[in-house]
Amino acid sequence: MGTIAQIFESGERRAQKGLFNNLVMLARVDGEVAASEQNLLKRIASRLSLTDEQVKEIMDHPDSYPMVPPSNKEERLERFIQFIEMVCIDGVVDPTEEDLANKYGVALGFDSDDLNEIETTIIEHFKAGKNRSEILEAMM
């Protein structure tokens, strides 16, 4: 059911927690959270203004934080770029992480037939040293 605080939090805050939870799930899917993945999670938690307690709660109870997809195309693409960044951050594109990222991509509203091309393009941009903002701009 959730806590009283969860019931009364804003939709934006719920979406931020859902995003963070999805990133945690991507980091964990291969069985090990690498140091680089842990560092990225810390940076994103900070950017989302999540407290240490909120991060712990999300990590301890992931089923309480479903994905809340953004409403516009740019935000959905930005979210998918974050997912692919988490898949690539440790230098190894694990197939289970990639599969989960693609499931999230479908949940974000991307056509499953287009996801491979979108993912490949994003990975190429990351390998070229571009950051998320540059990748988003290039893909819009």
C-alpha positions in Angstrom: 0.0 0.0 0.0 2.8 2.5 0.9 3.4 5.0 3.6 1.3 8.1 4.2 4.1 10.2 2.8 4.0 8.1 -0.4 0.2 8.6 -0.7 0.5 12.4 -0.6 3.6 13.0 -2.6 3.5 14.7 -6.0 3.3 13.0 -9.3 6.7 14.4 -10.2 8.3 13.1 -7.0 6.7 9.6 -7.7 8.1 9.7 -11.2 11.5 10.6 -9.9 11.5 7.7 -7.5 10.2 5.4 -10.3 13.0 6.5 -12.5 15.6 5.9 -9.8 14.1 2.5 -9.0 14.3 1.5 -12.7 18.0 2.5 -12.7 18.6 0.5 -9.6 16.9 -2.6 -11.2 19.1 -2.2 -14.3 22.3 -2.0 -12.1 21.2 -5.1 -10.2 20.0 -7.3 -13.1 23.4 -8.8 -13.8 23.8 -9.8 -10.1 26.4 -7.2 -9.2 26.3 -3.4 -8.9 29.7 -2.3 -10.1 31.4 0.7 -8.5 30.8 2.8 -11.6 27.1 1.9 -11.5 27.0 2.8 -7.8 28.6 6.2 -8.5 26.1 6.9 -11.3 23.2 6.0 -9.0 24.6 8.4 -6.3 24.9 11.2 -8.8 21.4 10.7 -10.1 19.9 10.4 -6.6 21.6 13.7 -5.8 20.3 15.3 -9.0 16.8 14.1 -8.2 17.1 15.4 -4.6 16.5 12.0 -3.1 17.6 11.7 0.5 19.7 8.8 1.8 16.6 7.4 3.5 14.6 7.6 0.2 17.4 5.8 -1.7 17.5 3.1 1.0 13.7 2.7 0.9 13.7 2.4 -2.9 16.5 -0.2 -2.8 14.8 -2.2 0.0 11.3 -2.1 -1.5 11.5 -1.8 -5.3 8.0 -3.1 -5.9 6.6 0.1 -4.2 8.0 2.3 -7.0 6.6 1.6 -10.4 7.7 3.5 -13.6 5.7 6.6 -14.3 6.4 7.4 -17.9 7.0 11.0 -18.9 4.3 12.5 -21.1 6.3 14.0 -23.9 8.7 12.5 -26.4 11.8 14.5 -25.3 11.4 13.4 -21.7 10.8 9.7 -22.7 14.0 9.8 -24.9 15.9 11.4 -22.1 14.8 8.7 -19.7 15.8 5.9 -22.2 19.2 7.6 -22.6 19.6 7.3 -18.8 18.7 3.6 -19.0 21.3 3.0 -21.7 23.9 5.0 -19.8 23.4 2.7 -16.8 23.7 -0.4 -19.1 27.0 1.0 -20.5 28.6 2.7 -17.4 30.6 -0.3 -16.2 32.1 -0.9 -19.7 30.2 -4.1 -20.2 26.9 -4.3 -22.1 25.3 -7.2 -20.3 22.5 -8.9 -22.3 20.2 -9.1 -19.3 20.7 -5.4 -18.6 20.1 -4.6 -22.3 16.9 -6.7 -22.3 15.6 -4.9 -19.3 16.4 -1.5 -20.8 14.5 -2.5 -23.9 11.5 -3.6 -21.8 11.6 -0.2 -20.2 11.9 1.4 -23.6 8.7 -0.3 -24.7 7.0 0.8 -21.4 8.1 4.4 -22.3 6.2 4.1 -25.5 8.9 3.4 -28.0 8.2 0.9 -30.8 10.0 -2.3 -30.1 11.1 -2.5 -33.8 12.9 0.9 -33.4 14.6 0.2 -30.1 17.7 -1.6 -31.4 18.5 1.3 -33.7 17.8 3.9 -31.0 19.9 2.0 -28.5 22.8 1.5 -30.9 22.8 5.2 -31.7 22.9 6.1 -28.0 25.7 3.7 -27.3 27.8 5.1 -30.2 27.3 8.6 -28.8 28.4 7.5 -25.3 31.5 5.8 -26.9 32.3 9.0 -28.7 32.4 10.8 -25.3 29.1 12.7 -25.5 27.0 13.4 -22.4 23.3 12.8 -22.1 22.4 16.4 -23.0 24.4 16.2 -26.2 22.9 12.8 -27.1 19.4 14.1 -26.5 20.0 17.1 -28.7 21.5 15.0 -31.5 18.6 12.6 -31.4 15.8 15.2 -31.4 
